[in-house]
Amino acid sequence: MSQIHVRAALRQENRLLSWGIHFFLTAALTAAQPPGGYAPFALGCIAAAGPGAAGYAALAGGVAGAALFMEFAQALPFLAVGILIVTAASALRGPWMERHPKAPAAIAVGLFLTVEMLYVFQALSPLVRLGNCVTAAGLLGASAWLFRPVLESGAERAADGLVYMGSVLLLAAADLEVIGLSPCRGVLCVLLAWSAYGRGPSGGAALGLGVGLTADLCGGTAGVYTAAFGLAGLLCGSCYRRWRWCAALAFLGGIAAASLPGRNVGLVVETAAGMSVFLLLPGRVFGGKRVRRPSQEERDREAGQQWKIQLSRAAGALRDLYDSLGRGAPQPADENPAVVFDRAAEKVCRNCALCELCWQREYGGTFNALNDATPHLLNRGRALAKDFPTYFTSRCIHLQDLLSAIDAELSAFLLRKQYRRQLEETRRSARGQYAQLSELLTATAASLGAAVPASGTNNQTDCRIGAVLRPKEGESVCGDTLMSFQTEQGTWCLLLADGMGSGEAARKESALTCRLLRQFLEAGIAPDAALKTLNSAMALRGADTGSFTTIDLCVYDPRTSEASFYKFGAAPSYLKKGGTVRRITGGSLPAGLRGASAAPDITRTPLEPGAFAIMISDGAADPNEDDWLQTLLAAWTGDDPQALATQILTESARHEHMRDDCAVQILHRPVGAVPC
């Protein structure tokens, strides 16, 4: 409980600190006033604070600042606009404001012009007042836009907002002078030089022009600061990634070139003092040595490219999974309503004395009677005697029993039709989700930059693979599929899939399963997540095709020397080390026989040097009678996995008599191998 109380107290302190920052910041910004007696920077801070307690704290700071720095005639419209801004922010708070980040600034400018225009039309010189009002409105919009990410601790535009806010605060106190010089302007030069040095020529020039224009509008200096700061920012930014003293001299030269023709010696002296401070700043203020930046950018670019490759592969796997759900599945056909009468007649008419008369000698009349009644049955949902012609109802001696049987079969028919419709809708929905997710991953990958070739896998491996296949007797192709590969992370993956039945149809199902699973694994998806996704898709596919597939996956990580076995209805696997054999089994059903909640059986075990991991299909050895296989593995003394796989297949033909497709795949970690 004490930790909870401490956290609550810290949260409360943080809230109080945030409100205090909003209060004092708005109060200080009230002192920065362009011609006309407006306070656009303080109003921009109120707009950026937004609704809630932060907005009220900023408004309270505006009230305090108005009392300190403004006359009553100026403070009255200022406070009216501030109250309207907070009220509008509270009324419009919600998702709409989040989707339109420029809305607070636009609303604040609109409210400001609405209120101030009333005073403009009443002024003695409305054109002069109108110009000052429009200028203040522009400064208000820029302040609200740039201050918002700073007050919300946002990463985007936060640096620009901090520099602009710091510049405005320094300009507000620029009139405080010592021996005719303004320390605040000197600090402002340090801030501008630091920002331009880290942004380059274009960024430095844009920043200098923006701050200079703000200074000229607030001080009425007719472009002096705009020219000086703009030129200084351009020259200082041109020294990006060079010696700092060069940047300081360039900034001072720009100020001097723009100020000395107008005999503004004070600004040059203030800049010289500021550049002395600029040169004394520690290196960490500039983010360390500049020569290290390109390598960090290259690392970030390489990481983005790797993410692009992984996302592209995941998108491809999902696209193939989407295609597999629609490929090979028969088109669903509606059940013929005639089955209702066939099944009802089977129950009622078979033992009727008039069965031969109705269904042989008068078959045509009976068929027409039932066919004419079908639309009425489907529309109403039950059978009535009036639905059938008189010659049929007068002849049938078990009419009520027949109507009851028709109602029961009709209900079952409609339920089956509803089930098929829901199943097809579920399958379409799943296919659509796979397609949408694939498109989303593709678009995300495209936004990460241009595609680059994938880095190749490590050729130095610490394991060897052996694999053999044999079809069932009488078949030309094997219904089992084997696959082995190494991911870019160095992980080995061995797949064994056993399709239902044998022959070409089974081979297609097992090959599709292995190919899809390989795409998921190479895309960096975890094996258990990949298997669950594949099982869900195969369950939908199996609802139409009636097929299923066993999946046996062995994942070996050389970094941890651990082998993981994942099984969906697969035959046992075996772990051999010397004369010791361990049997690894699972109890889950094959993939496609259960829904999305089904998970594979997972067994993790160390793979020591000299050990063999053996995967087989149920055709190679009966899971209930595999003593001969365990004896063979225990007695094997070789180190060639391919020779061991061939030996297992040879003995399998003698014990199992080739009654099913056979597949054997073995992973061997040699003694003394160096991990990847």
N, C-alpha and C positions, 0 to 999 in steps of 0.2 A: 504493500500500500504506500510506503514511503516513496518508492520510485515513481509511482503514479502521481503523487502529490508534487514531487519535484518537477516532473515533466509538465504538469498543469501550470505550476508557477513560472516555469521558463516560457511556456507559450504565452502566458499573460504578460510577462515582461517584454517579450518580443512585440506583442500587439501594442503595448504602451509606447515602446520605442518607435514603432512605425508611425503611430499617431503623432508623436512628438516631432518626428522628422517632417511629416506633412505640414504640421502647424508652423514650425519655425522657418521651413523652406518657403512657404507661401508668404509669410510675413516679410522675409528678407527680399523676396522678388518684387514685392509691392514698391520697393524703393527705386526699381529700374523703370523709369517712365520716359517714353518718347514724347515729342512735342504734342501738346493738347491735353496733358495731364492724365493720360490713360495709363493703366497698369496691365498690359496684355500678358506679360509673363506670369504674373500671379494668377490671372484667370486661366491661363494655359495649364498651370499646375493644378488648379481646382478641377478642370476638365479631365486631366490625366489621372487624378486620384480616383475618379469613378464614384459609384454609389456606396452607401454604407458608412461605417465609422470613419474610414480614411477620407472620404469626401467631406464629411462634417468637420473633421479636424483641419483639413485644408481651408474650408470656408471660415472656420474660427480664426485661423492664421491670417486670412485675408482681412477679417474685421480688425484684428490687432494691427496689421500693417497699415490699413487705411487710417486708423486713428493716429498713427505715428507719422506717416509720410504724405498724407493727402489732405487737401482742403475739403470742407464739407460738401461743396458743390460738385467736386470730382468724386468724392467717396460714395455719394448717394447712387449714381448710376452704376458705379463699380460693384457695390454690394447687391444691387438689384440683379445685375447680370450673373453674379456669383450664385445667388440663391436660385435663379432660374436654371443654371447649369446643373446644380446638385439635384434639383427637383426633377429635371428631365432625365438625368442619369438613373435616379431611383425608379422613375416610372417605366423606363425602357430597358431596365436591366434584364438579362436573360440570354438565351441562345442567339437572338437576333444581333445583339451588340457584339457577341463573340465572333459571329460570322462576318461582321463588317467592322474591322479595326479602325477604319478612318471615320466612322460615324461620330464618336465623341468630339473629335476636332471640328467636323463640319457642323454639328449641332451647336457647339459653343460659338463658332463664328456667326452662325445665323442668329442666335439669341443676342449676341453682342451688337450686331448691326441693327436688329429690330429695336433695341432700347436706345442706342446712341443716335439713330437717325431722328428720333424725336427732338433731341437737343441740337442736331445739325440744322434742321429747318428753322429753329428758333434763334440761331446765332446771328450776330450782326454781319459776319463774313462767312456765309455758309460754304463757299467753295474752299476756303482755307481749312475750315473745320472738317469738310468732307474728305479732303486729302489726308489730314491727320487721322481721321477715323478709319479710312481704308487701310492705311499703313499699319495702324494698331491691329486691325482685324487680321492682316496677313501674319503679323508677329504672333498673334494669339493662336492661329491655326498651326503655325510651325512649332510653337512651344508645346501645344497639346499633343501633337504627333510625336515629337522627339522626347518629351518628358515621360510619356506613358510607359515605354519599356524599362526606363530607369526605376520608376516607382513600383512597377510590377516585378522587378528583378528578372526581366526577360533578357535572353542572350542576343536576340536580333535587334540591331540598332541601339543597344544599350550603351555602347562605347560612344557613338555619335551624340546620344542624348546627354551623357555625362560631360562631354567636352562642351557642348552648347550650354548646358545648365551652369557649369563652372564659369564659362565666359560671361554669361549674363550676370551672375552674382558678383564677379569681379568688376564688371562695368558699373553695377549699381553703387559700388564703393569707390569708383575711380576718382570722385571729387575730393576724397581725403588725401591731402598732399603733405609732404614733408620737404621743406626747403624748395618748394615749387615743383616737386616731382611726386608722381603717384606710385606708391609701391604696388598697388593693385594692378596697374597697367603692366608693370614689370613682371608680376606673377602671371598675368595673362599671356605675355610673350613667351614665358617658359612653357605654359600649357600648349600654346599653338605650335611652338617648335617641337615639343615632344610628340604631339599628334602628327604633324606633317612629316617628321623624320621616320615614323613608322608606317606611313600610308603611301608614300611615293608622290610623284609630281602632281598627278591629277587630283588625288585625294587631298594633298596639302593645299593646292590652289582653291579647291572647292570649299574647304574648311575655312581658309583665310578670308575668302570673299564673303562667306556667310557671317562670320563673326565681325568682320569689318563693316559690312552693311548694317548689322544690328547696332554696332557702336555709333555709326554715323546717324542712324535714325533716332537713337536715344539722345545723342549729344548735339545734333544739328550741325555737323561739321562738313557737310557737303562733299562726301566722297573721300575724305582724307584717309580715314582708317580702311575703307574698302580697298583703295589702291595699295596702301602700305602693307596691310596684312595679306592681301591676295598675292602680291608679288613676293613677299617674304615666304609665304607658304609654298609657292611654286619652286622657288630656289632651294629652300630647305628640303622639300620632298625630292628634289633631283639628286640629293646626296644620300638617297636610300641605300642601305647596306655599305656605306662608306664610313670614313673616319668621322667621329662626332664633331670634332673641331671644325671640319669643313662645313657641316650642317649649320653650326653656330655662326660662322662667318657669313655663310650664304644668307641666313635669316637676317643678320644685322645689316648686311649689304642691301637687301631688299627694302628694309625699313628706311635706311638712309637715303636710298635712291628716290623713294617716294616722298620722304618728309623734308629733306633739306631744301628742295626748291621752294617750299612754302615756309621755310625758316622755322620748322617745328623741331627745334633742337632738343626740347625736353623729351619727346618720344624716342629719339635716338639714344639719349642717355639712359632712359628707362630700359630700353631694349638691351643696351650693352650690359647693364647690371643684371638683367634677366638671363642673358646668355652666359654670364659667369656662373650663375646658379645652375643653368642647364648643363654646363660642362662638369659640375661637381656632383651631379646626380649619380647614384650607384648603377652599375651595369644591369642589375636584375630588374630595374625599372623599365628597361627596354627589352625585356624578355631574353636576356642572355646574349651570347655572341651571335651576331647576325649570320655568320657562315654556317651555323647549324640549321637554319631554317629550311634550306632546300631539301636536306635529307629527311626532315620531318614531313615535309609536303610529299616527298616521294613515297615515304612509308604510308601516309594516309591514302595516297592515290592507289598504291598497290593493294592496301586493304579493301578499298572500294571495288577494285577490279575483281578481287577474290570473292567478295560478296556477290558481285554481278554473276560470276560463273556459277556459284552455288544456287542462286535464285533461278538462273536460267535452267539449270538441270532439274531443280524441283518443279518448275513450271512444265518442262517437257515430260516429266514422269506423270504429273497430274493430267496432262493433255492425252497421253497414251492411255491412262486409266479411263478417262472419259470416253475415248474412242473404243476401248475394249468393251464397255458396257453396251454399246449399240451394235458392235460387230459380232456376227454369228448368232445373234438372238433372233428367233423366229418372230415374225410380225404377229401380234396378238389378234386372234379372230374371235368374233362374237359367237357364242354358243347358239345353235339352232333351237328356237323355241319348241320345235317338234319333239325334243327330248322329254318335254313335260308330259305329252300325251303317251309317248312310248312307255315311260316308266309307270304312269298311272294305269295304263292298260295291262301292263305286266302284272300289276298287283290285283286288279279287279276282274279283267276280262279273261284271263287265262283259264280259270275254272268255271266260267259261265257256260250255260247250256247253249247260248246263242253265239258263242265265240266264232264258230266256223261260218255262220251266216253273216256276221258283221265284218269279219276280217278276211274272208275269202270270197264268198259269192257276192257280197255287197261292199267290197273293199272301196270301190270308187266313191260310193255315197258316204261311207264312213270318213274317208279321207277329206272329202269336200266339206263335210259338217265340221270336222275338227279344224280344218284350215280356215273356214269362215269365222269360227269362234275365237281364233288367236288374237286379233286386234282388240277385242273386248276384254279378253283376259289380261293382256299386258297393260291396258289403260286403267282398268279397275283394280287389278291385283288379286282378284278371286273370280271363281266361276259361278255362273247362275244358269238355271235351266233354259231361260229365255235366249241365251247366247247361241243355242243349238237349234237347228230346224226341227219342225214337228215330226217329220218322218223318222228322225233319229231318236228323239226323246220318247216317242210313243212305242218304239221298238225295244229300247234299253230297259231291261228288268232290274238292273242294279244302278239306276241313275244317281241316286243320292250317294252311294258308295263311290261311284266314279267321280262325282263332283268333289267329294272330300279328298280323294286321292289326287285329283288335279290341283286343288288348293295347296296341298302339302308339297307337291313337286314344284308348283309355281313359286312358292315361297323359297324353296331351296334354290331354284333357278335364279331368282332375283338376288339372293344373297351371294351366289357365286359370281354373278355379273358385277355386283357392287365390289366384291373383293378384288376381282381382276382390275376393275377401274382404279381402285385405291392403290393396288400394287403398281400399276403402270404409272400412276401419278407420282408415287414415291420414287420409282426408278428414274423418271424424268427429272424430278427435283434433285436427286443425288447427282445425276449427270450434269445438270446445270450448275450445281455448286462446285463440282470439280472443274468445270470449264471456267467459271467466274474466278475461282482461286488461281487457276493457271494464268488467266489473263492479267490478274492483279500482280502476280509474281513477275510475269514478263514485263509489265509496265514499270514495276519497281526496279527490276534489273536494268532496264533501258535508261532509267534516270540516273544510274550510278556512273555513267560514262561509257566510252567506247569499249567494245568487246576486245578482249585480248586472248591469245591462246592459253589454254589451261596448262599449268605446270605439269610436267611428266611425273610419273610415279618413280619411286626409287628402285633402281635395278638391283641394288644390293639387298637381297632378301635373306631372312634367316630361316626359311622353311621351303619344303619341296612338296609338290602335289602329284598324286597319282589318281587316275580315273579310268573306268571302263564301263561300257554299256553292252547289253545283250537283249535282243527282242524275245518276246514269247515265241515258243515253238509254233511255226506256221505263219508268223507275221514277218513282214519285211522291214518294218521300222519299230523302234522301241518307244513305248509310251512314256518312259521316264526321261527327265532332262537333268543334266549336270552342268554346273557353271561355277567357275572360280575366277576371282579377280582381286586386285589390291587397290584400295582407295588412295587418294592423294595424301591422306594422313598416315599411310603405311599400314593400315589395318587390312588383314586378309579376310575375305568372305567366301565361303563355300556353300553353294546352293544345290539342293536335290529336291526335285518336285516329281510326284507320281500322279499322273492324270488318271481319272476314273476310266476303267476298262483298259484296252490295249489298242495298238494300231495308230493310224494317222490322227484320228480324232483326239485320242489321249495325248499324243505328242504335241498337238497344237495347244491344248489347254495347259500342259505342264511348261511348254516353252514360253507361252504368254506370261504365265505366273513368274517364271524366273526372270524374264526380261523386265517386267514391271518392277519387281523387287530390286533388281540390280540398279535400275534408274533411281529409285528412292534412296538406296544406300549410297550411291555415288554422289547424290545431291546433298549428302550430309545429314539426312534424316535418321534418327535413332532407330535401331532394328525393331524394337518392340512397337514403336509408333508406326513404322512402315508396315509391319505385319498386321496390326489392327486395322489400318486404313485399307490394306489389300483385302483383308477378310471381309470387311463391310461391303466393298465393291463386288467381291465374288459372291456374296450372299444375294445381292440384287441380281447379278448375272445368272446365278444358279436357279433363281425363281422362274426364269424362262427356259433355260437350257437343261436344267436338272442335273448339271455336272458339278463336281467338286474336285479338289486337288489337295493332296498332302504336301506339306512344306517342311523341309528340314534345312535349317540354316546354322552354320558354324561360323562364328566370328572370332578371329584370333588377333589380339593386339600385341605386337612385339614389344611395345613400350612397357607394358605391365606383365608380359608373359602369361596372360590369362586368355583362356578359350571359353566362349559362351555358346551354348547350344539352345536354339529356339525351335520348338516343335509344334506343328499343327497336324495332329493325327499321324505323324511320321513313325517309321519303324525305329527300334532302339539304335543308338550309336554306341561306340566302344572307344575307350581310352586305354591304350596299351603303353606300358613302360616296363621294359625288360620282360620278365615272365608274369607280370601282374596285369590283369585285364579288369577294367571297370565298365559296367553296363549302365548306360544313361537312357532313361525312358521318359515318356510323357503320357498323360491321359486325356489330352484335349482332342476334340473331333477335327477332322480335316477342314481346311479353309473353305468357306462357302456354305457349311451346314448350320452355322449359328450366326446370330446377328452381330451388331456392332460391339456389344459388350464382351464378346469372346476375346480372350487373351491367350497367347501362346504359352506353353510350358517353357520355363527358362532354367537352365542349369549352368552355373559358372564354376570353373575349376582351373587351377594352374596347369600350364602345359610345359613340363620340364624338358630340358635338353635330352634328346634321344627318344621322346615320346611320340606316339602316333595317335591321331584322332581319326576314327574310321566311321564313315557314314554309309548306310546301305538302304536299299528299298526293301519292302516286305517280300518281293519276289526272289531276292538273293538268299534270304534266310527267314524261315518261319519264326516270328517273335516268340512263340511258345515252345519251339524246339530248336534252339540255337546253341546247344551244348557243343556240337561239332565245330562251330565257328569260334567260340571262346577257346576251345582246345587248340585250334589252328593258330589263333593270335598269340596265345601264351607260348607256343613252341617256336614261333617265328624268330629267327636270329639275324635276319638281314637288315639292311638300312635303305633299301630302294622301295619307296611307296608304290611305284608303278608295278613292280614285280609282286608285291603283296596283294595289290588289287586284282591282278591277273590270277594269282593263286586262289584267292577267295572265289572268283567267278568260276574257276575250273571245278573246285570242290562243290560249289553251289549246284552246278549242273548234275553232279552225281547224287546229291541229297534231295534237291527240290525238283529234279526232272524237267526243268525249263517250263514250269506251269504258268509262269507270269513273267512280265518284263523285269529285268535285273539291272541295277545300277550300284556301283561302288565308287566312292570318292574318299581319298585319304590325304590328310595333311600331316607332314612329318617335320619335326624340328630337330635338325642334326645336332650332335654333340659338338660344342665349341663354336657354334654359330654366333655371329655378332648381331645383336638386335638392330633393326632398321632405325 
